[in-house]
Amino acid sequence: MVFKLVKEWLGGNKQASAGLKDIELDKVPAHVAIIMDGNGRWAKQRGLPRVAGHHSGMKNVKKITMAANEIGVKVLTMYAFSTENWKRPKDEVDFLMKLPQEFFPLEIEELIENNVRIQMTGWKEGLPDFTLKAIEGAIERTKNNTGLILNFALNYGGRKEMIAGVQDIIRDVQSGKLRAEDLDESKFSSYMLTADLPDPDLLIRTSGELRLSNFLLWQLAYSELWFTDAYWPEFTESLFLQAIAEYQRRGRRFGGI
């Protein structure tokens, strides 16, 4: 199969073509998760308001989604808004909540054309109606697509997810639906919000921060971690491919030898 990325990048991006050369397309991670960090700092460096960084970051989502789709990634989970992000200034939160209204009308046709399916991991409670309408509309329009799943972690927090999962388990044990002795890792995973998705093979975090920030704490137990100093708005397809190539050079033993 001839990939559009190869055609475009061999035209002059030496760094990108070297990255493509290193990638084994039959060993691409099935699920890549990304903490899209650094929008505000990117804007500050340029004398712009923080919201300008979020807007530029939004534009980068489709670019990296298309790159992931081209090389055969099955699931791309992007950390869009955490349960802790509500602590930010109201003006900034309001702007972030309006981004889905702008993103999906602009990009949905191309996403559909590329067979991308939209999902959301997080709590709908607390999200503005207009935000939910934009997301749910995109989910509905792409529900029959069979290609890459673009999963937005929105109003999501890993600790909250695990507490909610434990609460559901307790209720099921008390009602007789589940026996405590039957609880294992696989069963516990079925109580997570990502029960229908494989655990991430690779986590990418931009902006130079070296922490998980309450993201997919259960699911990332054996994921490979890759960090870059680049802020999210400047995270390119070339850097994405570098992360994939590094992932493929690592040995994944899952506790074995």
C-alpha positions in Angstrom: 0.0 0.0 0.0 1.3 3.4 -0.9 0.8 5.9 1.9 0.1 9.6 1.2 2.6 10.5 4.0 5.4 8.9 2.1 4.5 10.8 -1.1 4.3 14.1 0.7 7.3 13.9 3.0 9.8 12.4 0.6 9.4 15.6 -1.4 11.8 17.4 0.9 11.6 16.7 4.6 14.8 14.7 5.2 14.1 14.1 8.9 10.6 12.9 8.2 11.6 10.5 5.4 14.3 9.0 7.7 11.6 8.4 10.3 9.4 6.7 7.8 12.3 4.6 6.7 12.7 3.3 10.3 9.1 2.4 10.8 7.9 -1.2 10.3 4.3 -0.8 9.2 3.4 -4.3 10.5 4.5 -3.3 14.0 2.7 0.0 14.5 1.2 0.4 18.0 -2.5 -0.4 17.9 -3.4 2.3 20.5 -1.5 5.6 20.9 -2.5 8.0 23.7 -1.4 11.6 23.7 -1.3 14.2 26.4 -1.5 17.4 24.4 0.4 19.7 26.6 1.9 23.2 26.3 -0.6 25.2 24.4 -0.5 28.1 26.9 3.3 28.2 27.1 3.5 28.1 23.3 1.2 31.1 23.1 3.1 33.0 25.9 6.4 32.6 24.0 4.8 34.4 21.1 3.2 37.1 23.2 -0.3 35.7 22.5 -3.1 34.9 25.0 -3.3 31.4 26.2 -6.5 30.8 24.2 -4.6 31.4 21.0 -2.4 28.4 21.9 -5.5 26.2 22.5 -6.8 27.3 19.1 -3.6 26.3 17.4 -3.5 23.1 19.3 -7.0 22.3 18.0 -5.8 22.6 14.5 -3.0 20.1 15.2 -5.5 17.4 16.2 -6.5 16.6 12.6 -2.9 16.6 11.3 -1.7 14.0 13.8 -4.9 12.0 13.4 -4.3 11.8 9.7 -0.7 10.8 10.3 -1.8 8.0 12.7 -4.5 6.9 10.3 -2.0 6.6 7.4 0.4 4.3 9.2 -2.3 2.0 10.6 -2.9 3.1 14.2 -6.3 1.7 15.3 -7.0 3.9 18.3 -5.8 7.5 19.0 -6.8 8.8 22.4 -6.2 12.5 23.0 -6.4 14.1 26.4 -8.5 17.1 25.7 -9.8 18.3 29.1 -9.2 16.8 32.5 -11.5 16.8 35.6 -8.8 19.1 37.2 -9.0 21.6 34.3 -12.2 23.1 35.7 -9.8 24.9 38.1 -8.5 27.1 35.3 -9.8 30.7 34.8 -13.4 30.7 33.6 -12.7 32.5 30.4 -10.2 29.9 29.4 -12.5 27.0 30.3 -15.3 28.7 28.4 -13.1 28.9 25.3 -12.0 25.2 25.6 -15.7 24.2 25.9 -16.4 26.0 22.6 -13.6 24.3 20.6 -15.7 21.2 19.7 -18.2 23.5 18.1 -15.5 24.9 15.8 -13.5 21.7 15.3 -16.1 19.3 14.1 -17.9 21.4 11.6 -14.5 22.2 10.0 -13.1 18.7 10.0 -15.9 16.2 10.2 -16.2 15.7 6.4 -12.5 14.8 6.0 -12.7 12.6 9.1 -15.7 10.7 7.5 -13.9 10.5 4.2 -11.0 8.9 6.0 -13.2 6.4 7.8 -12.4 7.8 11.2 -14.8 7.1 14.1 -15.2 9.6 16.9 -15.6 8.5 20.6 -15.4 10.2 23.9 -14.1 8.9 27.2 -15.1 11.0 30.2 -18.2 12.3 32.1 -20.9 14.1 30.2 -22.2 15.6 33.4 -21.0 19.1 33.9 -20.3 19.7 30.2 -22.2 22.6 28.5 -25.1 21.5 26.3 -23.4 23.1 23.2 -20.2 21.1 23.8 -22.2 17.8 24.2 -24.2 18.6 21.1 -21.1 19.0 19.0 -19.4 15.9 20.3 -22.5 13.7 20.2 -23.3 14.9 16.6 -19.8 13.8 15.5 -20.1 10.5 17.3 -23.5 9.9 15.6 -22.2 10.9 12.1 -19.2 8.6 12.3 -20.7 5.6 14.2 -20.6 3.3 11.2 -17.0 4.1 10.2 -14.6 1.2 10.6 -11.2 2.9 10.6 -9.2 4.6 13.2 -11.0 5.5 16.4 -10.3 9.1 17.5 -11.1 9.0 21.2 -11.3 12.3 23.0 -10.7 12.1 26.8 -12.9 15.0 27.8 -13.8 15.8 31.4 -11.8 12.7 32.3 -9.7 11.8 35.3 -8.0 8.5 36.0 -8.6 8.4 39.8 -12.3 9.3 39.4 -12.6 6.6 36.8 -11.1 4.0 39.1 -13.2 5.1 42.1 -16.4 4.9 39.9 -15.3 1.5 38.7 -14.8 0.2 42.3 -18.2 1.6 43.3 -19.8 -0.3 40.4 -18.0 -3.5 41.4 -19.2 -3.2 45.0 -22.8 -2.7 43.8 -22.5 -5.8 41.6 -21.0 -7.9 44.3 -23.8 -6.8 46.8 -26.5 -7.6 44.2 -25.0 -11.0 43.4 -24.2 -10.1 39.8 -20.4 -10.6 40.5 -18.6 -12.8 42.9 -15.7 -11.1 44.7 -13.4 -14.1 44.0 -14.0 -13.8 40.3 -12.6 -10.3 40.2 -9.3 -10.2 38.2 -7.5 -7.6 36.0 -9.6 -8.4 33.0 -12.8 -8.1 34.9 -11.7 -4.9 36.6 -10.8 -3.4 33.1 -14.4 -4.1 32.0 -15.5 -1.5 34.7 -13.3 1.2 33.2 -14.6 3.8 30.7 -12.3 2.3 28.1 -13.7 -1.2 28.4 -14.3 -1.3 24.6 -10.7 -0.3 23.8 -7.3 -2.0 24.1 -4.9 -0.5 26.6 -2.5 2.0 25.0 0.7 0.6 23.6 2.3 4.0 23.6 1.8 7.3 25.5 3.2 10.5 24.0 3.4 13.7 26.1 4.4 17.0 24.7 5.9 20.1 26.4 8.7 18.5 28.4 6.6 17.6 31.4 7.4 14.1 32.7 4.2 13.0 34.4 0.9 11.3 33.7 -1.4 14.0 35.1 -4.1 11.6 36.1 -4.5 10.2 32.6 -5.5 6.5 32.0 -3.8 5.4 35.3 -5.0 1.8 35.1 -4.6 1.4 31.3 -1.1 2.8 31.1 0.4 0.1 33.4 2.5 -1.4 30.6 2.5 1.3 28.0 5.7 2.6 26.6 6.2 6.3 27.5 7.7 8.9 25.1 8.3 12.6 26.0 9.2 15.6 23.9 10.0 19.2 24.7 7.9 20.4 21.8 4.7 22.1 22.7 1.5 20.5 21.3 0.9 23.2 18.6 4.4 22.5 17.2 4.2 18.7 17.5 4.7 17.6 13.9 4.1 14.4 11.9 7.8 14.0 11.9 7.9 14.0 15.7 5.0 11.6 15.8 6.9 9.2 13.5 10.0 9.5 15.8 7.8 8.4 18.7 6.6 5.4 16.7 10.1 4.5 15.6 11.3 4.7 19.2 8.4 2.5 20.3 9.4 -0.1 17.8 13.0 -0.2 19.0 12.0 -1.1 22.5 11.5 -4.6 23.9 8.1 -5.1 25.5 8.3 -8.0 28.0 5.4 -7.2 30.3 7.3 -8.4 33.3 9.0 -11.3 31.6 12.5 -11.8 30.4 
